[in-house]
Amino acid sequence: MQTTKRDNLPIYVRAWNGLKQFPKGLANGSANPPNSSGPAAAALVSASFSCLALMINQHFCNIFERWDQIIWKLGSWIPGTYNDDPIQGQIGSYSGKETVMLLAWIATWIGLSLLWKNRNVPFKVIFFCLFTFITAATVMSWHPLFPYMPLMGN
């Protein structure tokens, strides 16, 4: 078996040489490029929408004690949700809020993927959705606008 000069190089040198070629492979493009922007738009918009869903749910949990308990039970599948150990603490109802965020993300992604499957979604629509959802979620976390929310999460 014949070895080449490249095979004699240490593995970290071969890895570095491979990484240096990385952008060139992207510049060449794909043999089968996507013909629509819908799936990528669905992924981006669903992620930003789930951030907004998290903040809306946070507000409901702060306003309605019963809703907070329901959400806490919904997130009980996450380890550490209920933990009596004072050293390790507990996640509390945040586990349910994260579960709602996860469900909103998956449901929105599936729905938008089906809706936009073979469509070219204009960049203006994607940007508007991203900007609106992320801005709304950020504004909803600002305490002076919502004085009933505690500064520390419950």
Buried (B, 14 or more C-beta within 10 A) or exposed (E): EEEEEEEEEEEEEEEEEEEEEEEEEEEEEEEEEEEEBBBEBBBBBBBBBBBBBBBBBBBBBBEEEEBBEBBBBBBEEBEEBBEEEEEEEBBBBBBBBBBBBBEBBEBBBEEBBEEBEEEEBEEEEBEEBBEBBBEBBEEBBEEEEBEEBEEEEE
